[in-house]
Amino acid sequence: MINKNYLLAALALAAVLAYQLGEKDTAENQVVEYAEKPINNTQGDGDISEGGIEPTVSPAIEKDEAPIQAQVLEDDIDEQVQEQIQAQESLKVAEQTDTRSEEVNKEPSVAADKDFLKRMDAELKQAIKNKDWYEFEALADEVKQTLPKHAYSFALNMAIRGNAPLYVIKNLLAKGGQFSYQHLYSVARFNRHENYYKLKALGLNVHATSKEGQNALFPAMMGFKDNFVFLSLLMDGVNPNIEYKGKRPVDICLAELVKIAQENSIDKDRKVYWNAVGRFRELVKFGHAELLPRHLTLLNTIRETKPQIFDLMTHELPNKIAFIDRLNEHLYADHDL
């Protein structure tokens, strides 16, 4: 006969084993089911889910994402192609711009950065005003960064206008500055007689003309100043008969004097008067300026309107008698017409 106590113990042991086996199956089923379900990670990339198990993507989801990844790759390729096309178009535009720039750069005044040159112009003028020639040359070196071919010629022109010492002129020439008509214009326009012959000795061509045909006599007649540079140009053989915009230097002098004679404004326009008289005499006496019929007509107008102006203009002219005779002949010829 089986002991009742042993039977009870065996039943209890079997129940415990059965319970443990059931718990294991349940847990395994839960793990499989959990793994087959997609899990939304609400805690951000790389976080672990609340259940303590890292999210797993099922093969079905990987299959669904495959076409999406292919489309993304295709889009990336399209973007790269578009970028290449845009780059090529930009290159074409840049090349066209460079071509236009090269065409513009043929003229140095257009090639330069206007804002930069405007600033440098102001600083160079300030250095001239302060007579700080060391600073002036340093600024000229800075201009070279923007105008490598024309920087020192640009600074040279400002130095001439500012009546710089001769050593500054020589330094700028040594660094690559070159004389042109613009520099001669500045010598004449601002009457830099202190350096006229010195600059001429350094290579300044006093016979140079502008593209339009203007020579240095025209700027030398501007403003109220002594006639030193004007007379020096005539003594050096600069052509007094050259025409610029249909006028010769003689035309300018006579037009001013006719106006003063007709308006009787010698006292009012005394500076203009004396400058015009002096330059006319120098043109005829030293420059041997040719007097055309239109000039003789103006001279007769001055003689008839204001004889004292005419007398002063013709005072001490060489061959004055022959000059007056020619003038009279022209006057009678006009009257006969």
C-alpha angles and dihedrals in degrees: 000000000000116000109249092220093056091051093053092049091051092051092049092051091050091051092052092050092048091051093050092049091050093050090052094053091048093051093048091049090051093050092051092046091048092050093051094053121079111240123213109224105216095174099069135264115325096014124130119242123247091259091063093243121114112244114260126205114221123228088249091061092047088053091051092050095050096082090044091055090047090052091049090051090050090049090051090052091049091051091051091050091049090049090052091049091049090047091052091049091048089050090053091050090048091050091050090049091049089050091051090046091053089052091050092044090065085086110056092205089062096039095063127090102258096207092049093048091047090054093045091048090056093047093047090050090050090051089051091049090052091043087231098151094169089059090043092057091045089055090049088056089053091052088057089070089066101028104034095168100038107027098104094042087053091050091043091060092051091047091055092049089048092050091239121190115272094249090062090053090049092049092052091048090049090053092054107281115147131200119241137164089277090065092048088049090055092049090052099037095050094035095235092180091154090072102024098106093033092056090045088055089051091056107277107153106222091190094059119125135197123251088263092054100257116147128198095268090076098057089040088064094056120105133357112301141116117287098239097119091037091053092043090055090052092047089051090056101255107168111260092187097063114120125222117186090346096308137101125204089259090057091056094050094047094046090055093048094047089053092050092046094050094045093041088226104143093127093043096047098031096141093050090045097053093042092051094046093048094047093048091053092048092048092054100035102040104015096042088221115196114243112215125199091264089056092050089052091054091047091054089049090055092045093052095042102039113007094182091062090049092049092052092047093053097040112130093355112157113254089010093166092055089045093054091046091054090048091052092049090053091047093052091046090054091049092049089054 
